Amino acid sequence: MKDVSTASHRHSRNSLIYPKKRPSPHGVSKSHKSPVLPPNGPARRTPRSAKAAILQQRQREAQIMALRREGVLLEEEYREEIKYYMHDMERYTMCSAQSMDQQPEIRWHMRPCLVDFLVEIHFTFRLRPETLYLTLNIVDRYVSRRIVYIKHYQLVGCAALWIAAKFEDAKERVPTVQDLAQICRETYEESAFIQMEGHVLSTIQWTLGHPTAEAWLRLMCCGPIMEEPKVQHVARFLMEITLFYREFVTYPPSTIALAALTLARFLCGKPRRVWEETEECLEVVEYLDVRLAKHVNDLSETLVKKYSYAFYSKAATFVVQYYLQGGRFIHHSLPSLPVTPKRTSASTVSTPMSCSTSVSDLSDDMPVTPTTPSFSSDPFSGSYSSDDKENMSSSSFEPVLNKHRVESPPDQFLPHDFVAFGRPALHNINNVSPRAALVS
């Protein structure tokens, strides 16, 4: 038999904890509640915006996959760390133009001939673009630390190309020692290339991780804004022009790439990105613009022929025609900055000036003491002369931000007509040394 008092007590306690719901006077109805988003969750999107975001993400993934098929590995997560490391390495692997100036036999007018020779070999073997820039960096670092004679200049260039190809390219595309000896017309023995390779590597301390201008250009063109192929090809043509001349050797590869991309975007009619342009970048753009405007007919025939193919969007033809028609790079003036209000020499309404006014009262550190209205009987009337440069009236205001010097490169840095001084001359000078000529 159940304990009625215990059961009734338990029922009353449960009714207090779980009270019964009162039935609705309109009958039984189910509540249809919309799902509630978490308070800190993402905002709800419309179907159209969600579809556009998914489409944009798929396009970005397709672009990254296309770049990976071309050998460009782009990792968005480590982009800033990669750029920091590349800036650090380019400072560590820079050459010294002052040391190269002290070479006893090699002169800067010989450089275009060697670069033209290396560009032809590089294009013949279909090597990667990074290989050419790494080759010239190895040559410059070696010449900065060792005395190189004219008869060994071509040997150093071939050994540097061989090292760079082993570092950057696939194994089947690296030229052999027999290929290099045949290209040099048997001027050097095969053992000479091997010996020079070891000597160059020991001189540069086996440091080959140089961030080239091509690597910087790819990083800039594969950012949030993808550049068109024609803009990239024109920028590559302009970057290879910088390999020939002395005035570009002192600039880091990141500046060369940014300047070439800036000028290429201007030539192709794209809007400029003023917030990315640095003072060094504008200096390189100015050097490139002046050289192309004055010496466009003196460009390397091999380089112009290389970039005249449709594969490179005929970049050389486009740039040469632009400058032959008188085109130039236009520097857009910066917007005028706010100017301090100008103070007139005699204020119409002001307080009297003290008789003990000193030079410190008229300096730029403190506001100028107001003057009294000009009367003929007032000995203190009239305009005062002070050093208040801020309040002096001026005809125009010129901002000084990003102001770069516009001047033509010195005459001793301009190359001679190296088109006439062609490849046969490179082999002829291997047999004659300036020292022998001086002795004779």
Legacy VTK file of the C-alpha trace (Angstrom):
# vtk DataFile Version 3.0
C-alpha trace
ASCII
DATASET POLYDATA
POINTS 440 float
0.000 0.000 0.000
1.423 3.407 -1.085
2.124 6.173 1.287
-0.362 8.812 0.178
1.296 11.635 2.107
4.702 10.947 0.510
3.251 10.779 -3.005
1.298 13.989 -2.612
4.360 15.770 -1.246
6.478 14.616 -4.213
3.759 15.769 -6.655
3.581 19.210 -5.085
7.377 19.573 -5.182
7.540 18.591 -8.870
4.758 20.993 -9.712
6.773 23.823 -8.189
9.878 22.891 -10.152
8.126 22.060 -13.427
4.963 24.170 -13.594
2.336 23.155 -16.091
1.870 25.269 -19.193
-1.477 26.868 -19.550
-3.256 25.795 -22.688
-3.732 28.404 -25.412
-7.286 29.765 -25.666
-6.971 29.538 -29.486
-6.213 25.859 -29.514
-2.970 23.945 -29.916
-0.375 25.865 -32.025
3.282 25.208 -32.734
5.725 28.064 -32.572
7.849 28.537 -35.723
11.005 30.241 -34.583
13.744 31.337 -36.973
17.237 30.125 -36.123
19.021 32.634 -33.950
22.591 33.563 -34.943
25.209 33.682 -32.187
25.796 37.184 -30.855
29.412 37.354 -32.084
28.907 35.341 -35.262
29.303 36.531 -38.853
26.670 38.737 -40.387
24.135 37.111 -42.629
24.767 37.430 -46.359
22.352 37.700 -49.155
22.400 34.826 -51.644
23.871 37.101 -54.309
26.784 38.307 -52.150
27.513 34.780 -50.919
27.597 33.513 -54.503
29.936 36.343 -55.551
32.298 35.612 -52.654
32.422 31.915 -53.542
33.098 32.754 -57.201
35.901 35.157 -56.272
37.506 32.558 -54.007
37.387 29.945 -56.772
39.006 32.363 -59.224
41.794 33.094 -56.748
42.398 29.370 -56.202
42.495 28.820 -59.972
45.099 31.583 -60.341
47.255 30.098 -57.605
47.040 26.645 -59.216
48.021 28.126 -62.590
51.041 29.804 -60.982
52.051 26.556 -59.297
51.959 24.770 -62.637
54.438 27.403 -63.874
56.696 26.783 -60.896
55.586 29.767 -58.779
54.788 28.642 -55.246
52.659 31.280 -53.566
51.804 30.912 -49.906
49.580 33.704 -48.647
50.117 32.807 -45.003
53.884 33.419 -45.106
53.985 36.340 -47.555
55.241 38.940 -45.055
57.877 36.597 -43.597
59.084 35.759 -47.103
59.394 39.439 -48.032
61.303 40.201 -44.829
63.759 37.365 -45.522
64.202 38.456 -49.143
64.983 42.027 -48.071
67.547 40.697 -45.616
69.193 38.444 -48.210
69.366 41.075 -50.949
71.297 43.372 -48.620
73.677 40.532 -47.797
74.300 39.550 -51.441
74.786 43.015 -52.944
77.949 43.805 -54.916
80.199 46.851 -54.577
80.342 49.176 -57.577
83.234 51.104 -56.013
85.334 47.923 -55.875
84.443 47.120 -59.474
85.639 50.592 -60.494
89.148 49.706 -59.280
89.661 46.809 -61.701
92.960 47.335 -63.581
91.793 46.047 -66.977
88.017 45.646 -66.985
86.014 48.750 -67.841
82.288 49.404 -67.730
81.988 49.730 -71.510
82.909 46.027 -71.735
79.938 44.973 -69.603
77.248 45.318 -72.335
79.241 42.972 -74.558
79.423 40.285 -71.847
75.759 40.666 -70.863
74.699 40.429 -74.499
76.704 37.220 -74.814
75.104 35.745 -71.655
71.581 36.757 -72.755
72.079 34.871 -76.025
73.270 31.713 -74.250
70.444 31.981 -71.706
67.832 32.282 -74.449
69.362 29.464 -76.509
69.170 26.947 -73.669
65.668 28.120 -72.581
66.764 28.716 -68.994
64.553 30.267 -66.324
64.514 34.100 -65.999
65.959 33.903 -62.473
69.064 32.213 -63.881
70.119 35.288 -65.871
69.819 37.665 -62.901
71.617 35.263 -60.574
74.395 34.912 -63.179
75.051 38.661 -63.266
74.895 38.854 -59.475
77.540 36.136 -59.186
79.734 37.899 -61.759
79.438 41.235 -59.970
80.186 39.782 -56.542
83.221 37.956 -57.910
84.542 41.034 -59.715
84.003 43.044 -56.518
86.416 40.771 -54.612
88.921 39.495 -57.170
91.085 41.055 -59.877
89.821 39.810 -63.232
91.757 40.255 -66.463
90.155 40.723 -69.848
91.189 37.294 -71.058
89.290 35.692 -68.130
86.185 37.928 -68.218
84.240 35.643 -70.538
85.337 32.592 -68.552
83.970 34.120 -65.335
80.653 34.844 -67.064
80.289 31.292 -68.373
81.214 29.765 -65.005
78.656 32.008 -63.273
75.982 30.973 -65.784
76.845 27.329 -65.191
76.520 27.767 -61.403
73.239 29.663 -61.666
71.738 27.089 -64.036
72.600 24.275 -61.626
70.967 26.215 -58.799
67.782 27.380 -60.581
67.031 25.141 -63.566
66.151 21.540 -64.248
68.990 19.100 -64.747
68.270 18.404 -68.411
68.530 22.103 -69.325
71.873 22.832 -67.646
74.598 23.258 -70.303
77.515 20.854 -70.142
81.198 21.694 -70.067
81.464 20.653 -73.696
78.678 23.087 -74.592
80.414 25.959 -72.821
83.757 25.200 -74.469
82.110 25.060 -77.890
80.245 28.341 -77.312
83.524 30.052 -76.417
85.070 28.696 -79.669
87.547 26.537 -77.776
89.170 29.606 -76.247
89.313 27.844 -72.868
89.867 24.190 -72.052
87.148 22.194 -70.337
89.180 21.973 -67.135
89.290 25.787 -66.974
85.503 25.967 -66.474
85.658 23.475 -63.600
88.516 25.327 -61.909
86.814 28.689 -62.318
83.550 27.262 -60.931
85.276 26.212 -57.694
87.133 29.514 -57.432
83.951 31.568 -57.903
82.020 29.527 -55.323
84.772 29.861 -52.742
85.002 33.620 -53.385
81.278 34.241 -52.840
81.331 31.787 -49.904
78.825 29.451 -51.562
76.015 31.968 -51.020
73.577 31.528 -53.904
70.252 32.444 -52.287
70.109 35.855 -53.946
66.532 37.208 -54.329
66.563 38.298 -57.956
64.522 41.047 -59.574
62.468 38.342 -61.304
61.510 36.854 -57.929
60.458 40.283 -56.671
58.435 40.954 -59.821
56.528 37.702 -59.448
55.779 38.515 -55.834
54.465 41.951 -56.844
52.422 40.677 -59.778
50.852 37.809 -57.815
49.516 39.935 -54.995
45.914 40.884 -54.418
45.899 42.542 -57.873
46.989 40.258 -60.706
48.889 42.096 -63.442
48.158 41.475 -67.103
50.659 39.376 -69.082
51.628 42.330 -71.296
52.493 44.474 -68.263
54.648 41.664 -66.870
56.466 41.164 -70.195
57.196 44.888 -70.567
58.475 44.969 -66.981
60.775 41.988 -67.680
62.150 43.716 -70.774
62.893 46.853 -68.761
64.515 44.827 -65.962
66.887 43.111 -68.381
67.903 46.511 -69.758
69.149 47.414 -66.274
71.631 44.513 -66.384
73.738 46.282 -69.022
74.673 49.556 -67.343
76.586 50.753 -64.334
74.033 53.204 -62.894
71.644 50.359 -62.012
74.182 48.138 -60.230
73.968 50.045 -56.957
70.195 49.553 -56.544
68.727 46.448 -54.837
66.639 44.014 -56.924
63.416 44.975 -55.127
63.829 48.593 -56.255
64.660 47.518 -59.821
61.539 45.336 -59.983
59.272 48.024 -58.535
60.644 50.679 -60.909
60.273 48.414 -63.948
56.706 47.551 -62.959
55.874 51.228 -62.382
57.195 52.255 -65.803
55.547 49.246 -67.478
52.173 50.121 -65.982
52.571 53.701 -67.201
53.516 52.619 -70.738
50.536 50.234 -70.884
48.129 52.944 -69.746
47.430 51.503 -66.296
46.818 53.720 -63.257
49.826 54.414 -61.084
50.149 53.312 -57.461
51.696 56.384 -55.917
51.611 54.911 -52.414
54.051 52.164 -53.495
56.587 54.415 -55.239
59.666 55.221 -53.189
62.372 57.782 -53.861
64.804 55.111 -55.081
62.102 53.669 -57.332
61.533 57.041 -59.004
65.294 57.475 -59.477
65.504 54.161 -61.357
62.441 55.108 -63.420
64.141 58.392 -64.312
67.356 56.630 -65.361
65.401 54.159 -67.501
63.285 56.873 -69.073
66.283 59.070 -69.943
68.277 56.176 -71.379
65.404 54.924 -73.522
64.605 58.439 -74.727
68.203 59.246 -75.745
69.708 55.848 -76.600
66.811 53.646 -77.662
68.644 52.792 -80.901
71.655 51.545 -78.921
69.802 48.744 -77.127
71.142 45.224 -77.425
70.007 43.619 -80.676
69.857 40.235 -78.964
67.608 41.585 -76.198
65.306 43.402 -78.621
65.006 40.287 -80.781
64.271 38.133 -77.730
61.361 40.307 -76.567
59.971 40.873 -80.085
58.287 37.466 -80.148
54.561 37.133 -79.554
55.357 34.901 -76.571
56.551 38.068 -74.786
53.649 40.182 -76.132
56.143 41.940 -78.444
57.260 44.029 -75.483
60.466 45.283 -77.151
58.605 46.506 -80.246
56.027 48.270 -78.078
58.621 50.070 -75.907
60.920 51.033 -78.798
58.053 52.476 -80.837
56.779 54.418 -77.830
60.114 56.176 -77.312
60.835 56.657 -81.017
57.569 58.599 -81.203
58.817 60.938 -78.467
56.934 59.462 -75.513
58.248 60.135 -72.008
57.360 59.218 -68.448
55.169 61.892 -66.873
55.682 62.724 -63.217
52.381 63.569 -61.617
52.667 66.409 -59.126
51.560 65.664 -55.605
48.417 67.380 -54.312
49.174 70.682 -52.629
49.417 70.554 -48.880
47.525 72.984 -46.603
49.341 76.298 -46.276
49.635 78.354 -43.115
47.583 81.544 -43.419
49.696 84.493 -44.527
50.045 87.528 -42.291
50.202 90.948 -43.896
52.949 93.369 -43.018
50.563 95.861 -41.399
47.502 94.640 -39.585
44.488 96.933 -39.734
43.178 95.995 -36.296
45.694 94.984 -33.653
47.111 95.882 -30.298
49.999 98.283 -29.936
53.488 96.865 -30.099
55.658 97.253 -27.070
58.655 99.525 -27.306
60.790 96.731 -25.875
60.067 94.307 -28.687
63.170 92.200 -29.300
64.295 89.827 -31.996
62.985 86.842 -30.011
59.498 88.295 -30.274
59.743 88.129 -34.060
61.218 84.630 -34.298
59.495 81.486 -35.539
59.246 80.013 -32.060
56.476 82.305 -30.858
53.702 84.200 -32.655
54.614 87.664 -33.832
53.431 90.518 -31.628
50.641 92.363 -33.440
51.471 95.835 -34.779
49.517 99.032 -34.559
47.759 100.690 -37.471
50.110 102.808 -39.543
49.823 106.540 -38.823
52.131 109.259 -39.994
52.684 110.547 -36.468
53.364 107.138 -34.960
57.132 106.516 -34.782
56.556 102.767 -34.433
54.296 102.435 -37.449
55.177 100.857 -40.763
56.132 97.417 -41.870
58.625 95.461 -39.872
61.314 93.195 -41.241
61.691 89.836 -39.578
62.829 86.325 -40.239
59.295 84.968 -40.140
59.647 82.562 -43.076
56.405 80.822 -42.282
54.309 83.965 -42.710
56.138 85.550 -45.629
54.099 85.827 -48.784
55.180 83.541 -51.609
54.023 83.212 -55.170
53.623 79.429 -55.108
53.952 76.435 -52.832
55.919 73.375 -53.837
55.692 70.204 -51.732
59.049 68.610 -51.021
57.806 65.067 -50.468
59.290 62.456 -52.809
61.429 65.108 -54.450
64.081 63.420 -56.573
66.911 64.877 -58.537
66.502 64.839 -62.285
69.848 64.707 -63.945
71.436 62.763 -66.705
73.976 60.067 -65.781
77.653 61.085 -65.945
79.408 60.659 -69.257
81.867 58.097 -67.949
78.984 55.741 -67.091
77.368 55.862 -70.529
78.312 52.857 -72.673
79.811 53.172 -76.106
78.221 51.787 -79.219
78.442 48.154 -78.190
76.432 47.039 -81.202
79.496 47.706 -83.334
81.627 46.274 -80.522
79.963 42.891 -81.043
80.704 39.329 -80.061
83.699 38.899 -82.446
85.383 41.725 -80.573
84.955 39.815 -77.326
86.988 36.942 -78.718
89.574 39.256 -80.229
90.274 41.039 -76.981
90.919 37.688 -75.310
94.228 37.554 -77.132
95.300 41.135 -76.500
95.768 42.688 -73.073
96.100 46.404 -72.347
99.277 45.677 -70.409
100.880 44.116 -73.478
99.810 47.080 -75.566
101.357 49.481 -73.082
104.610 47.534 -73.003
104.813 47.440 -76.766
LINES 1 441
440 0 1 2 3 4 5 6 7 8 9 10 11 12 13 14 15 16 17 18 19 20 21 22 23 24 25 26 27 28 29 30 31 32 33 34 35 36 37 38 39 40 41 42 43 44 45 46 47 48 49 50 51 52 53 54 55 56 57 58 59 60 61 62 63 64 65 66 67 68 69 70 71 72 73 74 75 76 77 78 79 80 81 82 83 84 85 86 87 88 89 90 91 92 93 94 95 96 97 98 99 100 101 102 103 104 105 106 107 108 109 110 111 112 113 114 115 116 117 118 119 120 121 122 123 124 125 126 127 128 129 130 131 132 133 134 135 136 137 138 139 140 141 142 143 144 145 146 147 148 149 150 151 152 153 154 155 156 157 158 159 160 161 162 163 164 165 166 167 168 169 170 171 172 173 174 175 176 177 178 179 180 181 182 183 184 185 186 187 188 189 190 191 192 193 194 195 196 197 198 199 200 201 202 203 204 205 206 207 208 209 210 211 212 213 214 215 216 217 218 219 220 221 222 223 224 225 226 227 228 229 230 231 232 233 234 235 236 237 238 239 240 241 242 243 244 245 246 247 248 249 250 251 252 253 254 255 256 257 258 259 260 261 262 263 264 265 266 267 268 269 270 271 272 273 274 275 276 277 278 279 280 281 282 283 284 285 286 287 288 289 290 291 292 293 294 295 296 297 298 299 300 301 302 303 304 305 306 307 308 309 310 311 312 313 314 315 316 317 318 319 320 321 322 323 324 325 326 327 328 329 330 331 332 333 334 335 336 337 338 339 340 341 342 343 344 345 346 347 348 349 350 351 352 353 354 355 356 357 358 359 360 361 362 363 364 365 366 367 368 369 370 371 372 373 374 375 376 377 378 379 380 381 382 383 384 385 386 387 388 389 390 391 392 393 394 395 396 397 398 399 400 401 402 403 404 405 406 407 408 409 410 411 412 413 414 415 416 417 418 419 420 421 422 423 424 425 426 427 428 429 430 431 432 433 434 435 436 437 438 439
